[in-house]
Structures are given as structure tokens and as C-alpha cells.
Amino acid sequence: MRYLILIAGLAALAACNSASNARKEADQEYAVGSYEQSMKAYQLCAEQNPGNPEKCSALSRVMDADRKRYDKEAPGF
């Protein structure tokens, strides 16, 4: 009986660790996707407004915020 409880406890710990890893992986994928999308949006705006970079300032701030999240969540990507 004691071994059954021990096995059940170890299985529960393994499931928690698996869920934690899945969450971390999802956060990393979101950070990478957000940064790539905001970078493309900023580049497109910069191409369309070469003489007026102020029009892209909001996109620049979004890209910087996404880059910070990317650096935090996915440093090895």
C-alpha cells in the first residue's frame, strides 16, 4: 500500500512538471510570434513612410516591448 501511494505521488509530481513545461513553451512561442509580427508591422510602416518616421513611433514602442518579452521568455531561440 505504501508503494502505491508513493507511485501516485510521483505521478502527480510528473504531471505538474509537464504542465509547467508546456506553459513555459507556450509563453516562448507567443513571445517569438509577437516579436516577429510587430517587427514586420514596423518595417512595413517604415517602408511606406520613409520621410516621416513619427508615423511609426507607436509601432516602434510595441516592437520594443515585444523584444523585451522575447529576450525574457525566449533567450535561447
Biopython code that builds the backbone (N, CA, C, O; Angstrom):
import numpy as np
from Bio.PDB.StructureBuilder import StructureBuilder

atoms = [
    (1, "MET", "N", (0.819, -1.191, 0.000)),
    (1, "MET", "CA", (0.000, 0.000, 0.000)),
    (1, "MET", "C", (0.868, 1.261, 0.000)),
    (1, "MET", "O", (0.560, 2.246, -0.672)),
    (2, "ARG", "N", (1.940, 1.208, 0.757)),
    (2, "ARG", "CA", (2.833, 2.351, 0.841)),
    (2, "ARG", "C", (3.432, 2.674, -0.533)),
    (2, "ARG", "O", (3.587, 3.845, -0.879)),
    (3, "TYR", "N", (3.768, 1.644, -1.314)),
    (3, "TYR", "CA", (4.357, 1.857, -2.630)),
    (3, "TYR", "C", (3.336, 2.449, -3.606)),
    (3, "TYR", "O", (3.682, 3.244, -4.480)),
    (4, "LEU", "N", (2.097, 2.054, -3.444)),
    (4, "LEU", "CA", (1.036, 2.590, -4.294)),
    (4, "LEU", "C", (0.878, 4.096, -4.080)),
    (4, "LEU", "O", (0.722, 4.855, -5.037)),
    (5, "ILE", "N", (0.921, 4.515, -2.829)),
    (5, "ILE", "CA", (0.826, 5.938, -2.511)),
    (5, "ILE", "C", (2.047, 6.682, -3.052)),
    (5, "ILE", "O", (1.918, 7.783, -3.588)),
    (6, "LEU", "N", (3.218, 6.090, -2.913)),
    (6, "LEU", "CA", (4.441, 6.698, -3.427)),
    (6, "LEU", "C", (4.385, 6.846, -4.948)),
    (6, "LEU", "O", (4.770, 7.889, -5.478)),
    (7, "ILE", "N", (3.922, 5.841, -5.639)),
    (7, "ILE", "CA", (3.814, 5.897, -7.105)),
    (7, "ILE", "C", (2.799, 6.951, -7.522)),
    (7, "ILE", "O", (3.035, 7.697, -8.472)),
    (8, "ALA", "N", (1.678, 7.018, -6.823)),
    (8, "ALA", "CA", (0.657, 8.021, -7.137)),
    (8, "ALA", "C", (1.203, 9.431, -6.912)),
    (8, "ALA", "O", (0.932, 10.335, -7.702)),
    (9, "GLY", "N", (1.959, 9.619, -5.853)),
    (9, "GLY", "CA", (2.561, 10.924, -5.570)),
    (9, "GLY", "C", (3.572, 11.321, -6.631)),
    (9, "GLY", "O", (3.599, 12.474, -7.060)),
    (10, "LEU", "N", (4.394, 10.391, -7.053)),
    (10, "LEU", "CA", (5.380, 10.675, -8.104)),
    (10, "LEU", "C", (4.702, 10.983, -9.437)),
    (10, "LEU", "O", (5.161, 11.847, -10.184)),
    (11, "ALA", "N", (3.628, 10.288, -9.732)),
    (11, "ALA", "CA", (2.894, 10.559, -10.968)),
    (11, "ALA", "C", (2.289, 11.956, -10.946)),
    (11, "ALA", "O", (2.281, 12.651, -11.962)),
    (12, "ALA", "N", (1.786, 12.363, -9.796)),
    (12, "ALA", "CA", (1.215, 13.712, -9.671)),
    (12, "ALA", "C", (2.295, 14.770, -9.854)),
    (12, "ALA", "O", (2.060, 15.781, -10.516)),
    (13, "LEU", "N", (3.456, 14.558, -9.289)),
    (13, "LEU", "CA", (4.561, 15.498, -9.464)),
    (13, "LEU", "C", (5.000, 15.580, -10.919)),
    (13, "LEU", "O", (5.291, 16.667, -11.417)),
    (14, "ALA", "N", (5.050, 14.469, -11.591)),
    (14, "ALA", "CA", (5.435, 14.460, -13.004)),
    (14, "ALA", "C", (4.424, 15.222, -13.843)),
    (14, "ALA", "O", (4.805, 15.929, -14.775)),
    (15, "ALA", "N", (3.148, 15.091, -13.530)),
    (15, "ALA", "CA", (2.108, 15.807, -14.279)),
    (15, "ALA", "C", (2.228, 17.308, -14.061)),
    (15, "ALA", "O", (2.045, 18.077, -15.005)),
    (16, "CYS", "N", (2.529, 17.742, -12.852)),
    (16, "CYS", "CA", (2.697, 19.180, -12.576)),
    (16, "CYS", "C", (3.884, 19.732, -13.333)),
    (16, "CYS", "O", (3.812, 20.825, -13.894)),
    (17, "ASN", "N", (4.966, 18.994, -13.355)),
    (17, "ASN", "CA", (6.159, 19.438, -14.072)),
    (17, "ASN", "C", (5.888, 19.515, -15.563)),
    (17, "ASN", "O", (6.357, 20.438, -16.229)),
    (18, "SER", "N", (5.145, 18.568, -16.092)),
    (18, "SER", "CA", (4.802, 18.556, -17.509)),
    (18, "SER", "C", (3.946, 19.765, -17.868)),
    (18, "SER", "O", (4.166, 20.386, -18.908)),
    (19, "ALA", "N", (2.980, 20.106, -17.030)),
    (19, "ALA", "CA", (2.127, 21.265, -17.280)),
    (19, "ALA", "C", (2.934, 22.561, -17.214)),
    (19, "ALA", "O", (2.701, 23.485, -17.993)),
    (20, "SER", "N", (3.870, 22.619, -16.293)),
    (20, "SER", "CA", (4.727, 23.799, -16.170)),
    (20, "SER", "C", (5.588, 23.964, -17.417)),
    (20, "SER", "O", (5.744, 25.078, -17.918)),
    (21, "ASN", "N", (6.140, 22.883, -17.916)),
    (21, "ASN", "CA", (6.960, 22.946, -19.128)),
    (21, "ASN", "C", (6.125, 23.349, -20.341)),
    (21, "ASN", "O", (6.592, 24.103, -21.194)),
    (22, "ALA", "N", (4.900, 22.851, -20.419)),
    (22, "ALA", "CA", (4.022, 23.203, -21.533)),
    (22, "ALA", "C", (3.689, 24.691, -21.498)),
    (22, "ALA", "O", (3.651, 25.345, -22.540)),
    (23, "ARG", "N", (3.453, 25.218, -20.321)),
    (23, "ARG", "CA", (3.144, 26.650, -20.173)),
    (23, "ARG", "C", (4.354, 27.499, -20.580)),
    (23, "ARG", "O", (4.209, 28.508, -21.270)),
    (24, "LYS", "N", (5.534, 27.082, -20.149)),
    (24, "LYS", "CA", (6.749, 27.833, -20.495)),
    (24, "LYS", "C", (6.981, 27.811, -22.005)),
    (24, "LYS", "O", (7.348, 28.828, -22.593)),
    (25, "GLU", "N", (6.771, 26.670, -22.624)),
    (25, "GLU", "CA", (6.944, 26.554, -24.064)),
    (25, "GLU", "C", (5.931, 27.426, -24.808)),
    (25, "GLU", "O", (6.270, 28.054, -25.810)),
    (26, "ALA", "N", (4.700, 27.464, -24.323)),
    (26, "ALA", "CA", (3.674, 28.307, -24.940)),
    (26, "ALA", "C", (4.033, 29.783, -24.803)),
    (26, "ALA", "O", (3.832, 30.558, -25.738)),
    (27, "ASP", "N", (4.562, 30.177, -23.649)),
    (27, "ASP", "CA", (4.990, 31.561, -23.447)),
    (27, "ASP", "C", (6.123, 31.925, -24.397)),
    (27, "ASP", "O", (6.151, 33.030, -24.938)),
    (28, "GLN", "N", (7.050, 31.005, -24.601)),
    (28, "GLN", "CA", (8.164, 31.251, -25.515)),
    (28, "GLN", "C", (7.674, 31.416, -26.955)),
    (28, "GLN", "O", (8.103, 32.323, -27.668)),
    (29, "GLU", "N", (6.776, 30.534, -27.366)),
    (29, "GLU", "CA", (6.243, 30.626, -28.724)),
    (29, "GLU", "C", (5.475, 31.932, -28.928)),
    (29, "GLU", "O", (5.568, 32.547, -29.990)),
    (30, "TYR", "N", (4.722, 32.354, -27.922)),
    (30, "TYR", "CA", (3.981, 33.608, -28.007)),
    (30, "TYR", "C", (4.936, 34.787, -28.109)),
    (30, "TYR", "O", (4.706, 35.710, -28.891)),
    (31, "ALA", "N", (6.002, 34.762, -27.326)),
    (31, "ALA", "CA", (6.978, 35.858, -27.354)),
    (31, "ALA", "C", (7.645, 35.957, -28.721)),
    (31, "ALA", "O", (7.823, 37.054, -29.249)),
    (32, "VAL", "N", (8.008, 34.829, -29.286)),
    (32, "VAL", "CA", (8.655, 34.827, -30.603)),
    (32, "VAL", "C", (7.681, 35.328, -31.667)),
    (32, "VAL", "O", (8.035, 36.175, -32.486)),
    (33, "GLY", "N", (6.465, 34.809, -31.655)),
    (33, "GLY", "CA", (5.470, 35.215, -32.652)),
    (33, "GLY", "C", (5.105, 36.685, -32.544)),
    (33, "GLY", "O", (4.967, 37.364, -33.562)),
    (34, "SER", "N", (4.947, 37.183, -31.329)),
    (34, "SER", "CA", (4.602, 38.599, -31.133)),
    (34, "SER", "C", (5.708, 39.500, -31.642)),
    (34, "SER", "O", (5.448, 40.498, -32.315)),
    (35, "TYR", "N", (6.947, 39.148, -31.318)),
    (35, "TYR", "CA", (8.069, 39.978, -31.751)),
    (35, "TYR", "C", (8.186, 39.980, -33.274)),
    (35, "TYR", "O", (8.382, 41.033, -33.879)),
    (36, "GLU", "N", (8.069, 38.827, -33.884)),
    (36, "GLU", "CA", (8.170, 38.763, -35.348)),
    (36, "GLU", "C", (7.057, 39.576, -36.013)),
    (36, "GLU", "O", (7.301, 40.281, -36.992)),
    (37, "GLN", "N", (5.852, 39.479, -35.485)),
    (37, "GLN", "CA", (4.727, 40.202, -36.059)),
    (37, "GLN", "C", (4.894, 41.713, -35.890)),
    (37, "GLN", "O", (4.656, 42.466, -36.834)),
    (38, "SER", "N", (5.291, 42.158, -34.723)),
    (38, "SER", "CA", (5.451, 43.601, -34.516)),
    (38, "SER", "C", (6.625, 44.148, -35.309)),
    (38, "SER", "O", (6.581, 45.290, -35.767)),
    (39, "MET", "N", (7.674, 43.352, -35.479)),
    (39, "MET", "CA", (8.818, 43.792, -36.272)),
    (39, "MET", "C", (8.407, 43.953, -37.743)),
    (39, "MET", "O", (8.800, 44.922, -38.392)),
    (40, "LYS", "N", (7.630, 43.018, -38.262)),
    (40, "LYS", "CA", (7.166, 43.125, -39.651)),
    (40, "LYS", "C", (6.258, 44.336, -39.844)),
    (40, "LYS", "O", (6.345, 45.031, -40.857)),
    (41, "ALA", "N", (5.387, 44.582, -38.869)),
    (41, "ALA", "CA", (4.492, 45.741, -38.961)),
    (41, "ALA", "C", (5.293, 47.037, -38.953)),
    (41, "ALA", "O", (4.993, 47.952, -39.720)),
    (42, "TYR", "N", (6.293, 47.125, -38.108)),
    (42, "TYR", "CA", (7.128, 48.335, -38.062)),
    (42, "TYR", "C", (7.909, 48.505, -39.363)),
    (42, "TYR", "O", (7.992, 49.613, -39.893)),
    (43, "GLN", "N", (8.475, 47.431, -39.876)),
    (43, "GLN", "CA", (9.231, 47.519, -41.128)),
    (43, "GLN", "C", (8.340, 47.963, -42.278)),
    (43, "GLN", "O", (8.759, 48.774, -43.103)),
    (44, "LEU", "N", (7.131, 47.451, -42.346)),
    (44, "LEU", "CA", (6.194, 47.844, -43.386)),
    (44, "LEU", "C", (5.855, 49.327, -43.269)),
    (44, "LEU", "O", (5.821, 50.039, -44.273)),
    (45, "CYS", "N", (5.606, 49.789, -42.055)),
    (45, "CYS", "CA", (5.302, 51.206, -41.832)),
    (45, "CYS", "C", (6.490, 52.076, -42.225)),
    (45, "CYS", "O", (6.314, 53.120, -42.853)),
    (46, "ALA", "N", (7.692, 51.655, -41.861)),
    (46, "ALA", "CA", (8.890, 52.432, -42.187)),
    (46, "ALA", "C", (9.103, 52.508, -43.700)),
    (46, "ALA", "O", (9.539, 53.537, -44.216)),
    (47, "GLU", "N", (8.798, 51.430, -44.402)),
    (47, "GLU", "CA", (8.920, 51.432, -45.863)),
    (47, "GLU", "C", (7.897, 52.362, -46.504)),
    (47, "GLU", "O", (8.195, 53.032, -47.493)),
    (48, "GLN", "N", (6.705, 52.402, -45.947)),
    (48, "GLN", "CA", (5.640, 53.218, -46.513)),
    (48, "GLN", "C", (5.768, 54.696, -46.129)),
    (48, "GLN", "O", (5.180, 55.558, -46.782)),
    (49, "ASN", "N", (6.523, 54.985, -45.090)),
    (49, "ASN", "CA", (6.676, 56.363, -44.615)),
    (49, "ASN", "C", (8.154, 56.704, -44.426)),
    (49, "ASN", "O", (8.577, 57.003, -43.310)),
    (50, "PRO", "N", (8.944, 56.663, -45.501)),
    (50, "PRO", "CA", (10.386, 56.868, -45.335)),
    (50, "PRO", "C", (10.745, 58.282, -44.856)),
    (50, "PRO", "O", (11.753, 58.457, -44.172)),
    (51, "GLY", "N", (9.953, 59.270, -45.197)),
    (51, "GLY", "CA", (10.276, 60.631, -44.802)),
    (51, "GLY", "C", (9.593, 61.090, -43.531)),
    (51, "GLY", "O", (9.791, 62.225, -43.098)),
    (52, "ASN", "N", (8.785, 60.219, -42.920)),
    (52, "ASN", "CA", (8.020, 60.617, -41.750)),
    (52, "ASN", "C", (8.030, 59.487, -40.707)),
    (52, "ASN", "O", (7.025, 58.796, -40.537)),
    (53, "PRO", "N", (9.148, 59.301, -40.018)),
    (53, "PRO", "CA", (9.243, 58.189, -39.056)),
    (53, "PRO", "C", (8.332, 58.345, -37.839)),
    (53, "PRO", "O", (8.096, 57.374, -37.119)),
    (54, "GLU", "N", (7.816, 59.553, -37.601)),
    (54, "GLU", "CA", (6.920, 59.751, -36.461)),
    (54, "GLU", "C", (5.637, 58.929, -36.595)),
    (54, "GLU", "O", (5.023, 58.559, -35.594)),
    (55, "LYS", "N", (5.241, 58.647, -37.827)),
    (55, "LYS", "CA", (4.025, 57.862, -38.042)),
    (55, "LYS", "C", (4.175, 56.430, -37.528)),
    (55, "LYS", "O", (3.181, 55.745, -37.290)),
    (56, "CYS", "N", (5.400, 55.989, -37.359)),
    (56, "CYS", "CA", (5.652, 54.609, -36.931)),
    (56, "CYS", "C", (6.087, 54.528, -35.471)),
    (56, "CYS", "O", (6.511, 53.466, -35.014)),
    (57, "SER", "N", (5.991, 55.616, -34.745)),
    (57, "SER", "CA", (6.506, 55.613, -33.375)),
    (57, "SER", "C", (5.732, 54.643, -32.473)),
    (57, "SER", "O", (6.332, 53.987, -31.622)),
    (58, "ALA", "N", (4.432, 54.544, -32.646)),
    (58, "ALA", "CA", (3.652, 53.606, -31.822)),
    (58, "ALA", "C", (4.067, 52.164, -32.117)),
    (58, "ALA", "O", (4.207, 51.350, -31.205)),
    (59, "LEU", "N", (4.262, 51.861, -33.393)),
    (59, "LEU", "CA", (4.699, 50.507, -33.755)),
    (59, "LEU", "C", (6.106, 50.232, -33.236)),
    (59, "LEU", "O", (6.432, 49.099, -32.880)),
    (60, "SER", "N", (6.923, 51.255, -33.196)),
    (60, "SER", "CA", (8.276, 51.102, -32.655)),
    (60, "SER", "C", (8.225, 50.749, -31.168)),
    (60, "SER", "O", (8.982, 49.895, -30.705)),
    (61, "ARG", "N", (7.342, 51.399, -30.427)),
    (61, "ARG", "CA", (7.211, 51.110, -28.996)),
    (61, "ARG", "C", (6.675, 49.695, -28.770)),
    (61, "ARG", "O", (7.121, 48.993, -27.862)),
    (62, "VAL", "N", (5.725, 49.287, -29.592)),
    (62, "VAL", "CA", (5.193, 47.920, -29.476)),
    (62, "VAL", "C", (6.297, 46.906, -29.779)),
    (62, "VAL", "O", (6.438, 45.901, -29.082)),
    (63, "MET", "N", (7.070, 47.180, -30.821)),
    (63, "MET", "CA", (8.158, 46.274, -31.183)),
    (63, "MET", "C", (9.182, 46.186, -30.054)),
    (63, "MET", "O", (9.670, 45.097, -29.753)),
    (64, "ASP", "N", (9.516, 47.317, -29.424)),
    (64, "ASP", "CA", (10.460, 47.307, -28.307)),
    (64, "ASP", "C", (9.925, 46.497, -27.131)),
    (64, "ASP", "O", (10.668, 45.734, -26.512)),
    (65, "ALA", "N", (8.644, 46.659, -26.822)),
    (65, "ALA", "CA", (8.044, 45.889, -25.725)),
    (65, "ALA", "C", (8.053, 44.392, -26.047)),
    (65, "ALA", "O", (8.349, 43.568, -25.181)),
    (66, "ASP", "N", (7.729, 44.048, -27.288)),
    (66, "ASP", "CA", (7.744, 42.639, -27.686)),
    (66, "ASP", "C", (9.161, 42.078, -27.678)),
    (66, "ASP", "O", (9.368, 40.908, -27.358)),
    (67, "ARG", "N", (10.135, 42.912, -28.031)),
    (67, "ARG", "CA", (11.539, 42.461, -27.993)),
    (67, "ARG", "C", (11.961, 42.169, -26.559)),
    (67, "ARG", "O", (12.670, 41.194, -26.310)),
    (68, "LYS", "N", (11.534, 43.001, -25.617)),
    (68, "LYS", "CA", (11.872, 42.762, -24.215)),
    (68, "LYS", "C", (11.251, 41.461, -23.721)),
    (68, "LYS", "O", (11.897, 40.694, -23.007)),
    (69, "ARG", "N", (9.998, 41.213, -24.100)),
    (69, "ARG", "CA", (9.347, 39.947, -23.725)),
    (69, "ARG", "C", (10.081, 38.782, -24.372)),
    (69, "ARG", "O", (10.288, 37.746, -23.740)),
    (70, "TYR", "N", (10.473, 38.949, -25.622)),
    (70, "TYR", "CA", (11.214, 37.915, -26.347)),
    (70, "TYR", "C", (12.540, 37.611, -25.629)),
    (70, "TYR", "O", (12.890, 36.449, -25.426)),
    (71, "ASP", "N", (13.269, 38.669, -25.250)),
    (71, "ASP", "CA", (14.551, 38.480, -24.565)),
    (71, "ASP", "C", (14.362, 37.783, -23.221)),
    (71, "ASP", "O", (15.214, 36.998, -22.803)),
    (72, "LYS", "N", (13.256, 38.063, -22.548)),
    (72, "LYS", "CA", (12.983, 37.466, -21.240)),
    (72, "LYS", "C", (12.518, 36.013, -21.356)),
    (72, "LYS", "O", (12.998, 35.136, -20.639)),
    (73, "GLU", "N", (11.579, 35.778, -22.266)),
    (73, "GLU", "CA", (10.936, 34.462, -22.351)),
    (73, "GLU", "C", (11.698, 33.455, -23.216)),
    (73, "GLU", "O", (11.684, 32.257, -22.934)),
    (74, "ALA", "N", (12.351, 33.932, -24.247)),
    (74, "ALA", "CA", (12.968, 33.003, -25.214)),
    (74, "ALA", "C", (14.411, 33.382, -25.498)),
    (74, "ALA", "O", (14.748, 33.664, -26.648)),
    (75, "PRO", "N", (15.278, 33.398, -24.487)),
    (75, "PRO", "CA", (16.651, 33.831, -24.729)),
    (75, "PRO", "C", (17.447, 32.871, -25.620)),
    (75, "PRO", "O", (18.419, 33.285, -26.253)),
    (76, "GLY", "N", (17.054, 31.609, -25.678)),
    (76, "GLY", "CA", (17.810, 30.643, -26.467)),
    (76, "GLY", "C", (17.277, 30.412, -27.865)),
    (76, "GLY", "O", (17.837, 29.613, -28.615)),
    (77, "PHE", "N", (16.209, 31.094, -28.228)),
    (77, "PHE", "CA", (15.599, 30.883, -29.547)),
    (77, "PHE", "C", (16.438, 31.467, -30.630)),
    (77, "PHE", "O", (16.078, 31.382, -31.804)),
]
sb = StructureBuilder()
sb.init_structure("model")
sb.init_model(0)
sb.init_chain("A")
sb.init_seg("    ")
for serial, (resi, resn, name, xyz) in enumerate(atoms, 1):
    if name == "N":
        sb.init_residue(resn, " ", resi, " ")
    sb.init_atom(name, np.array(xyz, "f"), 0.0, 1.0, " ", f" {name:<3s}", serial, name[0])
structure = sb.get_structure()
